[in-house]
Amino acid sequence: MKITGVETYVLEGLLEDKVFGWSQRVTDRRQAALCAVSTDDGIQGLGEAFYYGGPARIVANLIGDGYAPLLIGRDPFDTSVIWDFLYNWTRDQGMKGLPISALSAIDIALWDIKGKALGLPVYKLLGGPYRNRAHVYATGLYQPQNVASIEDALAKEALGYKEQGFSAMKLKVGYGIEKDLRYVKALREAVGNDIVLMVDANHAYNAAEAIRLAKGMENYEVYWFEEPVPPEDIDGYIEVKQKSNILIAGGEDEFTRYGFRELITRRAVDILQPDLCAAGGFTEMMKIVAMASAWNVPLIPHVWGTNVGLAASLQFFAALPHFPERRYPAEPFFEYDRSPHPLRDGVTQERFLMKDSYLDIPQRPGLGITLDMDFVRKHGV
């Protein structure tokens, strides 16, 4: 089997009256960068690249113009060889960021091809399932715009998640310590103490500020505090972790085994959060998992994007080992983005439906999904 072509799809959907913000910016649209790798056997693999904020066409161009010509004629089963070759091709300037996101999308697509060719879901190729469903938490609770009361709007949204059956949810913070504490207080009072509550600052603070906020949130039973400081500030992470009684999570803005090496070996976080569509795809994620396992650092993947990235992340999640292995292992959470996204569900013919706080792992070959090309063409940029 040989690779014969690589296509990219850039999609965009406006949020209209559902514009939302977080600690770094406000957005009025959602975008997606997808790729499809074709073979001479007629099998096509799908992948998605993770990015924040910038035009999806940038990462799509990296895939189409930078990597695709290097793939033609190669055997898609050679995932490790191809990964190392493409990484080294752009290594001088591409060790992090969008080049690795582009490489992630290609790698995911190659594993999709392997699964389809062998008639097996990807998790089987990764070593088999530790679980056949994912215990999800709702990611949402961004800062709403043009509302009379942000606290009331957030409380209403949180109650909606609770009514839908979510047992855990994540709130965006990073707007200033006093404002953050008001939001956390409003949510905890709205949903009660039986809901697991996480917060995410999207690296809005320095260590001293993050410690102040962590101490202020201790009374509200916050489960983890995500990205309290910028991803480059490893010493800041360590300082916050040492002085906080709340678990510290991070890693969504880190890339490859090399980027995660210091987070893991210095025990900078309590929970690692690599994103499959950013950190290097399946090939690299399994190396990150191996390092995390060796240092016994729990890993809960960051998940963001369309159903393509969601399906791929569910395959990875099925094969995620326990940290550590024991008779009654801890059940990891799985991130389930519920923020406004007009493209998320429509890109695939399949739909993902939560039931009793769980998503089933797709059992079909590969990622278990098929692009809805009518939808893709309609929303293509």
Secondary structure by P-SEA (a helix, b strand, c coil): ccccbbbbbbbbbbbcccccccccccccbbbbbbbbbbccccbbbbbbbbbccccaaaaaaaaacccccccccccccaaaaaaaaaaaaccccccccaaaaaaaaaaaaaaaaaaaaaccccccccccccccccbbbbcccccccccccaaaaaaaaaaaaaaaccccbbbbccccaaaaaaaaaaaaaaccccbbbbbbccccccaaaaaaaaaaacccccccccccccccaaaaaaaaaaacccbbbbcccccccccaaaaaaaccccbbbbbccccccaaaaaaaaaaaaaabbbbbbbbbccaaaaaaaaaaaaaccccccccccbbbbbbbbccccccccccccbbbbbcccccccccccccccccaaaaaaaacc
